[in-house]
Amino acid sequence: MITDEQIRHAWAAYYPKRRSETESALNLPATLRASCPTRAGFKHRRDRGESNNHLCFTIGIPKSEFEEVRNDLPEL
């Protein structure tokens, strides 16, 4: 399982470059897809917005950045 620290590190590395580097653009969504289903409480929350808030708080990434990426990935 990917750890919160690994997610924060990947986010910090890939998010700023996601529009200019193909590798970053591919790795950031892959990291999120791998982490979302494994987060405590993510599957069990009824409201998707509440789940996303919980996920961002738990991982320690800005919700606005998460939402920007999530809008490009409807399966998150």
C-alpha positions as CSV (number, residue, x, y, z in Angstrom):
1,M,0.0,0.0,0.0
2,I,1.2,3.5,-0.8
3,T,1.8,5.6,2.3
4,D,0.7,9.2,2.9
5,E,4.3,10.3,2.9
6,Q,4.8,8.7,-0.6
7,I,1.6,10.4,-1.8
8,R,2.8,13.8,-0.5
9,H,6.2,13.4,-2.1
10,A,4.7,12.3,-5.5
11,W,2.2,15.2,-5.4
12,A,4.9,17.7,-4.7
13,A,7.0,16.3,-7.5
14,Y,4.3,15.8,-10.1
15,Y,1.6,18.4,-9.6
16,P,3.6,21.5,-10.5
17,K,4.9,19.8,-13.7
18,R,1.7,18.0,-14.8
19,R,1.0,20.4,-17.7
20,S,4.5,20.6,-19.0
21,E,5.8,17.0,-18.6
22,T,4.2,13.9,-19.9
23,E,5.6,11.7,-17.1
24,S,4.2,14.0,-14.4
25,A,0.8,14.1,-16.2
26,L,0.7,10.3,-16.2
27,N,2.2,9.7,-12.7
28,L,0.0,12.0,-10.7
29,P,-3.3,10.4,-11.7
30,A,-1.8,6.9,-11.3
31,T,-0.7,7.8,-7.8
32,L,-4.2,9.1,-6.9
33,R,-5.9,6.1,-8.4
34,A,-3.7,3.8,-6.4
35,S,-4.3,5.7,-3.1
36,C,-8.0,6.6,-3.2
37,P,-9.5,3.1,-2.7
38,T,-7.1,2.2,0.1
39,R,-7.7,5.3,2.3
40,A,-9.6,4.6,5.6
41,G,-13.2,5.6,5.3
42,F,-13.0,6.5,1.6
43,K,-15.2,3.7,0.4
44,H,-17.7,4.0,3.3
45,R,-18.6,7.7,3.1
46,R,-21.9,8.4,1.4
47,D,-21.1,11.8,0.1
48,R,-18.3,12.0,-2.5
49,G,-17.4,15.5,-1.5
50,E,-17.0,14.4,2.2
51,S,-14.8,11.5,1.0
52,N,-12.6,13.9,-1.0
53,N,-12.3,16.3,2.0
54,H,-11.3,13.4,4.2
55,L,-8.8,12.1,1.7
56,C,-7.1,15.5,1.2
57,F,-7.0,16.1,5.0
58,T,-5.5,12.6,5.6
59,I,-2.9,12.8,2.9
60,G,-2.1,16.5,3.4
61,I,-2.6,17.8,-0.1
62,P,-4.6,21.0,-1.0
63,K,-8.2,20.2,-1.8
64,S,-8.2,22.7,-4.6
65,E,-5.4,21.0,-6.3
66,F,-7.0,17.6,-5.8
67,E,-10.2,18.8,-7.3
68,E,-8.5,20.3,-10.3
69,V,-6.9,16.9,-11.1
70,R,-10.0,15.0,-10.1
71,N,-12.1,16.9,-12.6
72,D,-9.9,15.4,-15.3
73,L,-10.4,11.9,-13.8
74,P,-14.1,11.3,-13.2
75,E,-13.4,7.8,-11.8
76,L,-11.7,9.3,-8.7
